[in-house]
Amino acid sequence: MSSVASSRAPAESAGSAATMSRSKHWYPVLWRWHFYAGLFCIPFVITLSISGAIYLFKPWFDAQAFEPYSQLVMVGERSSANEQIQTALAALPGSRFMSYRLPLEADDAVVISVLHQGERTNVTVNPWTLDVLHVQGYEESFIRMVRTFHGELLAGNVGSILVELASCWAIVLIVTGLLMSWAKRDGLAGILYIRTRAGRRLFWRDLHSTLGWYVSVLALFLLITGLPWALVWGGAFNEIRQWSKPAPVQQSWSQGRQQEKQTWGPKAVASVNLTNAVLQQATALKLAPPVVLSVANGEKNLWKAQSRHQNRPLRADAWIDGNSGDVTRMRTFEDKSALDRAIGIGIAAHEGHLFGWFNQLLGVFTALALVAISISGAVLWWRRKPADSLGAPPKLQGRRIPVLMAALLLFWVACLPLLAISVVVILLIEYLLVPMKHYLSRLVPTR
């Protein structure tokens, strides 16, 4: 046994030395990329984690907002859908009809969306008295504002690009962090558990590292599944998606509020005839709620019943003849292409509704963990940085990026256009503008 142990010792020592040698070669490179990625990403990670965690509970917020308009007193005869729609249109002169949401319960008010002065507006109508109970801009509800903030920081396309750029660098941040943690590991400490009695510095480092290992896969999943909504990546993806199909197919998600608004105009119509036959058929189909009815073809009085359930695999669309009530066409989630189904499943999981409450729990856990990781990273930086400087890792003079890291970086920039652009800008600043600044400063005489 002793001879076996003694023969293993040199091999293990050599392997450990080789590992340390390799880590010394590429660790400073990782550390420099990780530092600057974190410096840029941390404010975005915290704000997007909090807003994303709130949006996980969208159905609850929607139900709370609608609570005053449910369980109405059913007095007299219920008015027709057309009368309800005309009431909503009269409340906002010059508006056009967009959609009619089927009430969940018999004593609920109806919500009718209209396009007024270029903005989508929800009008809540009592179907028995035809009183207008509430008028609110579609984007003015609390949960819609949270969604807009999460997607574009209330800053339009500029905010959307910033969010996308932060998401790209967050991927770099996570991968480099995992590699650094593995290179500096001390057994399972800082990977599986946190050392609470080894001093504050080790506590914060272990908290940062351990949480990173626990949520890295979930965080990467959220970042990747959020890319279809992104302005640049999502736009490029949709172009490829359309090019790969024999005929253009409208996607079921949008890249920002501006693109969503572009679809409102064609959906709005001046005249409408929502018959009882359509209402009865749409109710009988039992689509996953909420279900909205919109005009698919005004000349033929063809209506579209559309499920807007948060769990996208449960969604379905039905086209109903307005005169006979017959279903002329039906499209379910299974009828979509494999790529669109994959995106839909990813979005449903991203929004926390693919597999019930446990999906929401995972989302909240990931969001809180990302906030804790960001705060602990900021604490580690603040505790170690010199008082008079940023505390950035030194520039790697004469050090080449390892082949594996270069390949990984090339893969990232090939898949993420904004990351590629930002990397080019960084390299130009570091290898062209900064040296030029030093050169010019030597040419200017000093007193």
Buried (B, 14 or more C-beta within 10 A) or exposed (E): EEEEEEEEEEEEEEEEEEEEEEBEEBBBBBBBBBBBBBBBBBEBBBBBBBBBBBBBBBBEBBEEBBEEBEEBEEEEEBBBBBBBBBBBBEBBEEBBBBBBBBBEEEEBBBBBBBBBEEBBBBBBBBBBBBEBBBBBEBBEBEBBEBBBBBBBBEEBBEBBBBBBBBBBBBBBBBBBBBBBBEBEEEEEBBBEEBBEEEEEEBBBBBBBBBBBBBBBEBBBBBBBBBBBBBBBBBEBBBEEBEEEEEEEEEBBBBBBBEBBBEEBEEBBBEEBBBBEBBBEBBEEBEBBBBBBBBBBBEEEBBBBBBBBBBBBBBBBBBBBBBEEBEBBEEBBBEEBEEEBBEBBBBBBBBBBBBEEEEBBEBBBBBBBBBBBBBBBBBBBBEEEEEEEEEBEBEEEEEEEBBEEBEEBBEEBBEBBBBBBBBBEEEEEEEEEEEEEEEEEEEEEEEE
